[in-house]
Amino acid sequence: MASKSRMDHGALATRKRNAPEKAARAKPPPVVRGAKIAEPIAIFASYSHEYQDLAREFKRSIETLQSAIPVNVFVSEQMAGGTRWRSQIRSELNQAKLFILLYPHTRMRLEWCSYELGLFHQREERPVVCIRNTNIKSPPDITDEWQDYIADADGIRKFLVELFVKGTFTSRMPICAEAGVFHSEAHKRLEQAVENLNRGFERARVRLDYYTKRICIESGEKPAHPFDLESDLDKAMITGEEVALRLLRVQTNAKWTALLKELAAQRPAATWPGELANAFTSIKSGPIPPPFTPFRADDGKIYFPVISRVDSVDQKIRKVYLIFVEANPSKMQSLLDIWIPTGDTAAFWTPLIRSMLTVLRMRWKFIVPIFYNARDIGTDEEAAKALLEEATRAINTLEDELGERIVHLMDIYSDIDDAMRHEGEAVEDEYRLIKCDMQAAKAPLAKSVPGLVERWIANNTRQARFLAKLFTLRAERLYKVKTTRNEA
C-alpha cells in the first residue's frame, strides 16, 4: 500500500548529498543505558539467482561494517553441495532478525523470494525491507506493506545508517555507533559500502538494446529432443522480431522450408540460406563467419545477413541468431572505393560502370512497371495519385544511388567534344524538369501522370544511351592504345 510514510521516505531520499554528511557529523545516538545486544545479528538476503553478484556485494558490504557486534548475512550460495536446502533455508529464516529483498529489476523472478518471505512470516513479526533500484517506481506486491529504500547513494546510505547507527531494526540499540562519526574508520567503511552497493544496482540498470531486424533459427519443435541444425535444418523453426519476419515474408514459428520457398520466389533469389547451411561445419570448429551475400528484399532495400550469435551444446548447433543490416548505397560506394585501384583507370571506369548499372536497374525495377500501370489508370484519380507517389519514391531511390554521378562524368571526360558535353547536360536538365513537373502535378492527375511517366522513361533511355556513348568512347581509346603497343 502507498502510505504517507513512503512519500516522506521518498522525499528524504532525493535530498542533496550534503544532508547525509551533516547527519553524519552529528553525535551518534547514545546507547540505551544497560541495554546490550547479546547475540550476533542475522540478516537473510533474498534475491533471484541472476543477481547473485549483487547479493555477494551486499553480504560483503554489510559484514565489513562491524565492530564488537557481528552481523551475519545469509545468501543461499553459501550452502555446500548435498545440503538439504529447504531445511537450511528454514533454519536461517528462523534465526534472521531482518529480511532483505534485493530488487534490482522488474523482470526479476519472485517465486522463491515469495516462498522465503512466507517462511519468514511464520514466526513473530519481524522487519522486512525491500531495496529497489532507482528506475523501479514501486516495490513488488509481496513487500508493499513495508517501507522500502531506493538504491541510490542517499537511499543506501540511509538504510546503512538506520541499521548500524540508529538501531532502527535492533530496538534502537546501535550495532556500530562509530559509523555515524564523521572521518572515523567505521564511517569510511560505510561510505565505501554505499559506493559499492550503488555500483552493484547500477549494473542491474544496464538496458540491453538489440538490433530490430533479427531472427532465430532453432531446433525448437520438440524441446525434450533437440536436434542438430547442421543435419536437420529442414525441421528448424523461425522466430524473431516482427519487422524481420515481415521482411522475409514468413510468420513466427514458420519452418525453414517455408522461408526457403519465399526467398526462392524473389528475383534475384537470395543465396544466403545455402551459405548459412554450408557454414555450420566451420561454426562448430571456429568463430562465427563474416556476413553472407547481400540480397534485395521486397521493400527494395539491400540487406546483409549477419550471424550475431550461435548456441551449441556438445558440438550440436541448437540456435542461430541472424540480423539483417540495411546497406546504405552511398556508404557502400565509399567502402568499395577502398578496394578499387587508384589512378587514371579507376577515375574513368568506376563511376561510368556504376552509373550504367544504376540507370538500367532503375529502368527495369521501377520505371517500366510504373509505365505499364500508367497506361491503365483511365480516369481513376486515386490510382493516379498512388502511381505518382510511387514514381516520386523511385526518383528518390535513384538520386540516392546515382546522385550527381553523370555530372561528375562530364568533369572526368574533360576531353570530349562540345556536342557530347551539351548532350549530357541536356539529358540532365530534362531529368530535373521532369522531376519538378512531377512535384508540381495537380488534379486531374489521371490526365497528367501518364504523360509525365512517358517523359520519364524516355529520359531514362537517353541517359542509358549517353552513358553507352561514353563507354564506347573510352573502349575505343583503350583499343587504340593496345594497337599502338602491338605495332611497337
C-alpha positions in Angstrom: 0.0 0.0 0.0 1.2 3.6 -0.7 1.4 5.1 2.8 2.3 8.7 3.8 5.5 7.4 5.4 6.6 6.1 2.0 6.1 9.5 0.4 8.1 11.1 3.2 10.8 8.5 2.8 11.0 9.2 -1.0 11.4 12.9 -0.3 14.2 12.2 2.1 16.0 10.0 -0.5 16.1 12.9 -3.0 17.7 15.5 -0.7 21.2 16.8 -1.6 24.2 14.8 -0.6 25.3 17.3 2.0 22.3 16.4 4.1 23.6 12.9 5.0 27.0 14.4 5.7 25.5 16.9 8.2 23.7 14.0 9.8 26.9 12.0 9.9 28.8 14.9 11.6 26.2 14.8 14.4 27.0 12.8 17.5 25.9 9.2 17.3 22.8 8.4 19.2 23.5 7.2 22.8 23.2 3.6 23.6 20.4 2.8 25.9 21.9 2.5 29.3 22.2 -1.0 30.5 20.9 -2.3 27.1 23.1 -4.6 25.2 22.8 -6.8 22.1 23.5 -10.2 23.4 24.0 -12.2 20.2 25.0 -11.7 16.5 22.6 -10.0 14.2 21.4 -12.4 11.5 20.1 -11.0 8.2 18.5 -13.0 5.4 19.1 -11.6 1.9 16.5 -12.8 -0.6 17.3 -12.4 -4.3 16.9 -14.0 -7.7 19.8 -16.2 -9.0 20.7 -14.0 -11.9 21.6 -11.2 -9.4 24.0 -13.3 -7.4 26.8 -10.9 -7.8 24.7 -8.1 -6.2 23.9 -10.4 -3.3 27.5 -11.2 -2.7 28.3 -7.4 -2.7 25.5 -6.8 -0.2 26.9 -9.5 2.1 30.4 -8.3 1.8 29.4 -4.6 2.4 27.2 -5.4 5.4 29.7 -7.7 7.1 32.5 -5.2 6.7 30.6 -2.7 8.8 31.1 -4.4 12.2 32.8 -3.6 15.4 32.1 -5.6 18.6 28.7 -6.9 17.4 28.9 -9.4 14.5 26.4 -9.0 11.6 25.9 -12.1 9.5 24.2 -12.0 6.1 23.0 -15.3 4.7 22.8 -15.7 0.9 21.8 -19.1 -0.5 25.0 -19.7 -2.4 26.7 -20.4 1.0 25.2 -23.9 1.1 27.5 -26.7 0.3 26.7 -29.4 -2.2 24.5 -32.1 -0.7 22.9 -29.8 1.8 19.2 -30.3 2.4 18.5 -26.8 1.2 14.9 -26.5 2.4 15.9 -27.3 6.0 18.9 -24.9 5.7 16.7 -22.1 4.4 14.1 -22.6 7.1 16.8 -22.6 9.8 18.3 -19.4 8.5 15.0 -17.7 8.3 14.1 -18.7 11.8 17.3 -17.1 13.1 17.1 -13.9 11.0 16.3 -10.6 12.7 15.8 -8.9 9.3 14.6 -9.9 5.9 16.1 -8.0 2.9 14.7 -8.3 -0.6 17.2 -7.1 -3.2 15.0 -5.9 -6.1 17.3 -4.6 -8.9 15.0 -5.2 -11.9 11.3 -5.6 -12.6 11.9 -8.7 -14.6 13.4 -10.4 -11.6 11.7 -13.7 -10.8 10.0 -13.6 -7.4 8.7 -17.2 -6.9 11.5 -18.3 -4.5 11.6 -14.8 -2.8 7.9 -15.2 -2.1 8.5 -18.7 -0.7 11.3 -17.4 1.6 9.2 -14.4 2.8 6.3 -16.8 3.6 8.6 -18.9 5.8 9.9 -15.7 7.5 6.3 -14.7 8.4 5.6 -17.9 10.2 7.3 -16.6 13.3 6.8 -13.4 15.2 6.5 -10.1 13.5 10.0 -9.0 12.2 11.0 -6.2 9.9 11.0 -6.7 6.1 13.0 -4.4 3.9 13.0 -4.0 0.1 15.8 -2.2 -1.6 14.6 -1.4 -5.1 16.5 0.1 -8.0 16.1 3.7 -8.9 14.2 3.0 -12.2 11.6 0.9 -10.4 8.5 3.0 -9.4 7.3 0.9 -6.5 8.2 -2.3 -4.6 6.7 -5.6 -5.6 3.4 -6.7 -4.1 5.0 -9.1 -1.7 6.7 -6.3 0.3 4.3 -3.5 -0.5 3.1 -3.1 3.1 6.6 -2.3 4.4 8.6 0.9 3.9 11.3 0.4 1.2 14.6 2.1 0.3 15.7 3.4 -3.1 19.0 2.1 -4.3 20.8 5.3 -5.0 23.6 6.7 -2.8 21.3 8.6 -0.5 18.8 5.7 -0.1 21.6 3.1 0.5 23.3 5.4 3.0 20.0 6.0 4.8 19.5 2.2 5.2 23.0 1.6 6.5 22.8 4.5 8.9 19.5 3.3 10.2 20.7 -0.3 10.5 24.1 0.3 12.2 23.9 3.8 13.8 20.3 4.4 14.7 19.4 0.9 15.6 16.1 1.1 13.7 16.0 -2.7 13.4 17.5 -3.6 16.8 15.2 -1.9 19.3 17.1 1.5 19.0 20.3 -0.1 20.1 23.1 0.8 17.6 25.2 -2.0 16.1 28.1 0.2 15.2 27.7 3.7 16.5 31.2 4.7 15.3 29.9 4.5 11.7 28.0 7.8 12.5 31.1 9.7 13.5 32.4 11.6 10.5 36.0 10.8 9.5 36.1 7.7 11.6 37.3 4.4 10.1 33.8 2.9 10.5 32.3 5.9 8.7 34.8 5.4 5.8 33.8 1.8 5.6 30.1 2.8 5.5 30.8 5.3 2.6 32.7 2.6 0.8 29.8 0.2 1.2 27.5 2.9 -0.2 29.6 3.3 -3.3 29.9 -0.5 -3.8 26.2 -1.2 -3.5 25.3 1.8 -5.6 27.5 0.4 -8.4 26.0 -3.0 -8.0 22.5 -1.7 -8.5 23.7 0.5 -11.4 24.9 -2.6 -13.2 21.5 -4.1 -13.0 20.1 -1.0 -14.7 22.0 -1.6 -17.8 19.5 -1.6 -20.7 20.0 -4.2 -23.3 19.0 -3.0 -26.8 19.0 -5.3 -29.7 19.0 -4.8 -33.5 15.3 -5.0 -34.5 15.7 -6.9 -37.8 16.7 -10.2 -36.3 15.5 -13.8 -36.4 16.3 -17.0 -34.5 16.6 -20.4 -36.4 16.2 -23.0 -33.7 15.6 -26.7 -33.1 12.5 -25.9 -31.0 10.0 -28.3 -32.4 10.5 -30.9 -29.5 12.3 -29.2 -26.6 12.8 -32.6 -25.0 14.6 -33.9 -28.1 16.5 -31.0 -29.7 18.4 -31.8 -32.9 21.5 -30.5 -34.7 20.7 -27.7 -37.2 23.6 -28.9 -39.4 22.0 -32.3 -40.1 18.3 -31.4 -39.7 18.0 -27.8 -40.9 14.8 -28.5 -42.8 13.0 -29.2 -39.4 14.1 -25.9 -37.9 11.7 -23.2 -36.8 12.0 -19.4 -37.4 11.1 -16.9 -34.7 12.2 -13.3 -34.2 11.3 -9.7 -34.4 8.1 -8.9 -36.3 9.8 -6.4 -38.7 12.4 -9.1 -39.6 9.8 -11.8 -40.2 7.8 -9.4 -42.4 11.0 -8.6 -44.3 11.3 -12.3 -45.1 7.6 -12.8 -45.7 7.1 -15.5 -43.0 5.1 -15.9 -39.8 6.6 -16.7 -36.4 7.2 -20.4 -35.9 7.4 -20.9 -39.6 9.5 -23.9 -40.8 12.9 -23.3 -42.5 11.4 -24.9 -45.7 8.7 -22.1 -45.8 11.4 -19.5 -45.6 13.3 -21.1 -48.4 10.2 -21.1 -50.6 9.6 -17.4 -50.0 13.2 -16.4 -50.7 13.3 -18.6 -53.9 10.3 -16.6 -55.3 12.3 -13.4 -55.2 14.3 -12.2 -58.1 17.2 -12.4 -57.9 16.9 -15.2 -55.4 18.8 -14.8 -52.1 21.8 -17.1 -51.8 22.5 -16.6 -48.0 20.4 -19.6 -46.8 22.7 -22.0 -48.7 25.7 -20.2 -47.4 24.4 -20.5 -43.8 23.9 -24.2 -44.2 27.5 -24.6 -45.5 28.9 -22.5 -42.7 27.7 -24.8 -39.9 30.8 -27.1 -40.0 33.2 -24.1 -39.7 31.0 -22.6 -36.9 31.4 -25.7 -34.8 35.2 -25.6 -35.0 35.8 -21.9 -35.1 34.4 -18.4 -34.8 31.3 -17.0 -36.4 31.8 -16.4 -40.2 31.7 -13.0 -41.9 28.4 -11.6 -43.4 26.7 -13.6 -46.1 25.9 -12.4 -49.6 23.5 -9.4 -49.5 20.1 -9.7 -51.0 17.3 -7.4 -52.1 14.1 -7.6 -50.1 10.5 -6.7 -51.2 10.9 -3.2 -49.8 13.5 -2.5 -52.5 16.4 -2.3 -50.0 19.6 -4.4 -49.8 20.4 -6.3 -46.6 23.5 -8.1 -45.3 22.6 -11.3 -43.4 24.9 -11.4 -40.4 25.2 -14.2 -37.7 25.1 -12.4 -34.3 25.1 -15.4 -32.0 25.2 -19.2 -32.1 24.0 -21.6 -29.3 25.6 -25.1 -29.4 25.8 -28.0 -27.0 28.4 -30.7 -27.4 29.1 -29.7 -31.0 25.4 -29.7 -31.9 24.0 -26.3 -33.0 20.7 -25.6 -31.3 20.1 -21.9 -32.3 21.4 -19.4 -34.8 20.6 -15.7 -34.5 20.7 -13.6 -37.6 20.4 -9.9 -38.1 19.7 -8.2 -41.4 21.7 -5.0 -41.7 20.4 -2.5 -44.3 23.0 -1.5 -46.9 23.3 2.2 -47.5 24.3 2.7 -51.2 26.2 5.9 -50.7 28.2 4.4 -47.8 28.8 1.2 -49.7 30.2 3.3 -52.6 32.9 4.7 -50.4 33.6 1.3 -49.0 34.1 -0.2 -52.4 36.3 2.7 -53.5 38.9 1.4 -50.9 39.4 -1.8 -52.9 39.4 -0.2 -56.4 42.9 0.8 -57.6 43.6 4.5 -57.7 44.8 6.3 -60.7 43.5 7.1 -64.2 41.8 3.7 -64.8 39.6 3.8 -61.7 38.8 7.5 -62.2 37.4 6.8 -65.7 35.8 3.4 -65.5 34.4 3.1 -61.9 31.7 5.9 -61.9 30.8 5.1 -65.5 30.1 1.4 -64.8 28.2 2.2 -61.6 26.1 4.8 -63.3 25.2 2.5 -66.1 24.2 -0.3 -63.7 22.1 2.1 -61.7 20.2 3.6 -64.6 19.4 0.1 -66.1 18.3 -1.3 -62.8 16.0 1.7 -62.2 14.5 1.2 -65.6 13.5 -2.5 -65.1 12.9 -2.4 -61.4 10.8 0.8 -61.2 10.2 2.8 -64.3 8.9 0.1 -66.7 6.3 -1.3 -64.2 5.1 2.2 -63.4 4.9 3.0 -67.2 2.7 -0.1 -67.8 0.5 0.8 -64.9 0.2 4.4 -66.1 -1.4 3.3 -69.3 -4.2 1.5 -67.5 -5.3 4.1 -64.9 -8.0 5.6 -67.1 -9.9 8.2 -65.1 -9.0 6.8 -61.6 -7.7 9.7 -59.6 -6.7 7.6 -56.6 -4.7 5.2 -58.8 -3.0 8.2 -60.5 -2.1 9.7 -57.1 -0.7 6.4 -55.8 1.3 6.0 -59.1 2.7 9.5 -58.8 3.8 8.8 -55.2 5.5 5.5 -56.3 7.3 7.4 -59.0 8.5 10.0 -56.5 9.8 7.3 -54.2 11.6 5.7 -57.1 13.2 9.0 -58.1 14.5 9.5 -54.6 16.0 6.0 -54.7 17.6 6.8 -58.0 19.1 10.0 -56.6 20.4 8.2 -53.5 22.2 5.7 -55.6 23.2 7.9 -58.6 23.4 11.4 -57.2 25.3 13.7 -59.4 27.4 11.0 -61.0 26.6 11.9 -64.6 27.6 15.5 -64.0 30.8 14.2 -62.5 31.4 12.2 -65.6 31.4 15.4 -67.5 34.2 16.6 -65.4 36.1 13.3 -65.8 35.8 13.4 -69.6 37.2 16.8 -70.0 38.5 16.0 -73.4 35.1 15.1 -75.0 33.8 17.4 -77.7 31.3 20.2 -77.1 28.5 18.4 -78.8 28.7 15.4 -76.5 29.0 17.6 -73.4 25.9 19.6 -74.5 24.1 16.2 -74.9 24.9 15.2 -71.4 23.9 18.5 -69.9 20.6 18.4 -71.9 19.8 14.9 -70.6 20.4 16.1 -67.0 18.4 19.3 -67.5 15.5 17.3 -68.9 15.5 14.9 -65.9 15.4 17.8 -63.5 12.4 19.4 -65.4 10.5 16.1 -65.3 11.1 15.8 -61.5 9.9 19.4 -60.9 6.8 18.8 -63.0 6.0 15.6 -61.1 6.3 17.5 -57.8 4.1 20.3 -59.1 1.5 18.0 -60.7 -2.1 18.9 -59.8 -5.6 17.4 -60.4 -6.8 15.9 -62.6 -3.8 13.6 -62.1 -5.3 10.9 -64.3 -4.6 13.1 -67.3 -1.1 14.4 -66.4 0.5 11.3 -64.8 0.7 9.1 -67.9 2.4 11.9 -69.9 4.9 12.5 -67.1 5.8 8.8 -66.9 6.3 8.7 -70.6 8.7 11.6 -70.5 10.5 9.9 -67.6 11.0 6.6 -69.4 12.2 8.5 -72.5 14.7 10.4 -70.4 15.9 7.2 -68.8 16.5 5.8 -72.3 18.6 8.9 -73.2 20.6 8.6 -70.0 21.4 4.9 -70.9 22.4 5.8 -74.5 24.6 8.7 -73.3 26.4 6.5 -70.9 26.8 3.9 -73.6 28.5 6.6 -75.8 30.9 7.4 -73.0 31.6 3.8 -72.5 32.2 3.3 -76.3 34.5 6.3 -76.4 36.7 5.0 -73.6 36.7 1.5 -75.1 37.8 2.9 -78.5 40.7 4.7 -76.9 41.6 1.6 -75.0 41.7 -0.3 -78.3 43.9 2.3 -79.9 46.4 2.2 -77.1 46.5 -1.6 -77.4 47.0 -1.5 -81.2 49.8 1.1 -80.9 51.6 -1.1 -78.3 51.3 -4.2 -80.5 52.7 -2.3 -83.5 55.6 -1.1 -81.4 
